[in-house]
Amino acid sequence: MKKKVVYEEGMHLLIVLATSVVYSLGVMWFLTPANLYAAGITGVSQIVMQMIQILFDVDIPLGVFTFLFNIPLFIYGLKKVSLRFSVYSLISVLIQSILMMGFIPVYTFGIDVADNILLFAIIGGLVTGIANGLALRFGTSTGGLDIVAQALSIEKGISIGTFTMILNCSIAFIGGGVLSHAWEISMYTFIRIIVSSLIIDKIHTAYNYVRLDIISNHITEISTRLMSELGRGVTLISVEGAYTHEIKKDAFVILTSYEIARAKKICLTIDPKVFIVIAPAKNLVGKFARKTIM
């Protein structure tokens, strides 16, 4: 058991390291050269860095602001999400901050940025979206406002991609239009945001809900294990086959998409001949436990 815990924690650390590096590369190689704005706190940091450059003619590395602004969000995450989620997010922020203080230089691949801003916006959105989505899928985040988004997903069931899209559009509007008076930068950043948000919602599906209808001759055992191992309520409905007129029980349960594989494994282990119908549950009204990933 101890070895399993150590293995899982080690895998989480590797995922944190990998997603932090990928996210930092996306910012420094695709967004920064094109003067596009990143997501969340990194985008806010870009705006503050830009304001200080304009007002005081002082250049402060982006990583400094990224780290400072994440401290209060780390505390918020401790209260609203979970200790492990927040600690891993803080580690991710530390790695990003160090990398963006100069360890990863701005790089353009020899491409003329001025003539290819759309390309940089799309690739930048793709890379940062993959990093964010994978981090969230494996129970951590790239820090910043992902922590707030995760808390809102748990409490309100709000899509993380939707939340970040609204917030990041505000960053693009302020940074590109208001401060720089370069509305084309805002427009290209909007494209980056759309790409990134779509990728995040495709990868991170923890708060997409599904309905399972399970029909089996061993429904009592299946229901008991679903309740004990997944912590979900199960409703039993009497059903009758139209052809055989055989009376059976239909176990009706609502799960998140992350729990489908475990539920199917439980059912098939008990009854290899089990019949399962899986359908999306678009809206839930009433009590449903929204769990943290970690």
N, C-alpha and C positions, 0 to 999 in steps of 0.2 A: 504493500500500500504506500509506504514511504517513498519507494523508488518511483512509483507512478506519479506521486505528487511532485517529486523533484523533476521528473521528465516533463510534466505538463508546464511547470513554472519555467523550465529551460526553454521549451518551445515558445512560450509567451514572450520571453525576453528576446529570442531570435526574431519573432514576428515584429516586436516593437522596434528592434534595430533595423530590420529590412524596410519596414514601412516608413520609418523616419528618414532613412537615407533616400528612398525613392521620392518621398514628398519634397525633401530638400533639393534634390536634383531637378524635380519639376519646377520648383520656384526659381532656382538659380540659372538653369539652362534654358528655360522656355518663357517664363513670365517676366523675370527681371530684365533680360535683354530687350524685350518688346515693350517695356514700361507698363505691363499689365498687372492687375492687382490680384493677389492671392486670396484665399478664403479666410474668413474668420479673423482671429487675432493676428495672424500674419499680415492680412490685408490692412487691419487697423494699424499695425506697426509700420507698414509702408507709408500710410498717410501721415502718422506722427513724425516719422523720419523725414518725410518730404517737407512738412511744415517747419521743422527745426532747420533744415537746409535753407529754406526760403527766408526765415526770420533771422537766423543767427549765423548762417553760412558755416555750419558745423556738420561734419559727416560722422554719424554714429552708426556702427554696424547694425544691420537689421536684427541679428540674433539677440542683441541686448534688449531691445524693446519686446521681442517675442517672449523672452524669459520673464521679464518684469510683469508684463500684462497677464501672464498665465498663473502667477502666484495666487491672486484672489479667486480665480476660476478653479484652481486645484482645491482650495478650501471649500468652495461651493460644491464641487464634486464629491468631497468626503461626506457632506451632509445629505446630498440628494441622490447620489448614485451608489457607490460602494468604495471601500478602502482600496481594494485591489485595482479596480478600474482607474481610480484617481492616481494611484502610485505609478501604474504603468504609463498613464498619460503624462505624468510629470517626467518620467524617464525619457519618454519620447520627445518632450519639449526640450529637455537638457541636450539631447543628441542633436536635435534640429538647430538649437541656438548656437552650439559649438560649430556645427557644419556651416551655418550661414554667417559666421563671424569671419569667414575667409578661407576655411578649409576646402570649401567647394567654390571655385572661381566661376564668374560669369562666363558662359561658353555659348557660341553661336553656330558651331559646326561649319564655319565658313560660309554660312548662308547670309545673304543681304536681308537683315531684319526688316528694314523699312519697306521692302517690297513683298514681304512674306509674313506680315503680322497675323493674318488669318491662320496660317499654318501653325505659328507659335501658340496662338490662342487655343486651337483645337488640340494639339499635342500636349500643351500645358494642362488643359482641362482633363484630358485623358489620364495623364500620369498622376496628377494630384488626386483625381477622383479614385483611381485604383488604389493609391496609398491609403486614402481616407476610408474607402469601403472595406478593404481588407483588414485594416486596423479595427474598425468597428465590428466586423464579422467575427473576429477572433477575441473579442472582449476587451479591447483597449481603444485608444483613439490617438490621433496625431496632436492631441491637446487642444487648447483654445476653446472656441465656442462649440466644438464637438461635444464637450462635457455638458454644456447647457442643452444642446440638442438631444443628447442621450437622456438627460433628466426629463425633458419634455416628452420624449417618446415613452418613457416609463409612466409618467404621471398622466399625460393627456392622450397618448397614442398618436402623437403628431409625427408625420413622416420626417425623418432626419433630412432627406434630400430637399423637401419643401421648405423646411425651416432655414437651412443654409442658403437656399436659393434666394429667399426674400432678404435675408441679412446681407448676403454678398452683393446683391443688386444695389443695396444702399451704399455699400463701400465703394462700388464702381461709380455710382452717381457722384458721391462726394469727392473721391480721389481724382477721377478723370475729368469730370465736368466742372465742379466748383473750384477745386484747387488748381488744377492744371489748365483749365479752359480748353481741354482737348476732348471734345465729346466723342471723337472717333475711338479714343482709348477706352472710354466707357462702353461703347458699343462692342468693341472686340472683347472687353472683359465680360460683358453679358454673354457672349458666345462661349467663352471659357467656363462661365458659371453653369450654363445650361448643360454643356458636355459633362462637366464634373458631377453635377447633381444627378443626371441620368445614370451615370456609372455607379455612384454611391447607392442609389436606390435599387439598382440591379444586383449589386454585390451584397449589400447589407439589407437583409429581409427579415430581421428578428421580430419586427412588429407588423408583419403581414399575417393575417389570421386565416385559418382553414377549418373546415368542418369535416370530421371523419364520422362516417356511418359504418359500423362494424357488425357484421352478422356472422355468428359462429355457434357451434354446439357447446363451446366452452366459454361462453360469454361472461360468466361469473368470475372465473379465474383471470380472464383478460381485463375486465373492469377493475378488479382489485389491484392488479399490477400497474395499470395505467394511473390509478389514483395514488398509489404508494410511490411509484418511481418517477412520475412526471408531476405529481402534485396538482392534477387537474380533476375537476368534477366530471362525472359521467352520468348521463341520463339513459335509463333503460326503457325501450319502447317495444311493446308486443307487435310483431309483424307476422303476416301470413302469406305464404307462397300462393300465387294465383293458380298455378298448375297442380302442385302437390297438396295444397291446403295444409301444409305443415306449419305449425306455430313455432316461431323462434323469437329471440330477443335481439333488438337492434341497439347497440351501444353507441350513443350519440355524444360526441366530445368536441370541444373547440380547443385548438392548439395554435401555437405560433409555427411558422414554416420551419423553424429550426428543430422542432420537436417531432416532425413527421417521421424521420428515419428511425428514431428510437421507438416510436409508437408502432410502426410497421414491424420492427424487429421483435417487439414484445408479442404482437399478435401472431406472427408466423412461427415463433418459437413454440407457442402454446398450441396453435392449430394451423398446420400447413395448408389446410383447405379453407381458411377463413376468407370471407368476402368483404372487401373494403372499398368504400367510395370516398374519394377526397374531392372536396369542392371549396372554392374560395369563400370566405366570410367577409363581405365588404364592410359591414357596419356592426358594431356590438353595442348594445344598450344594456346596462346593468353591471353587475360585479364580475370582473375578470382580472385575475392576478397578472399584472404586467411585471415581469421579472427582469432584473439586471442580467446581462449576459454573464457576468462574472460573479 
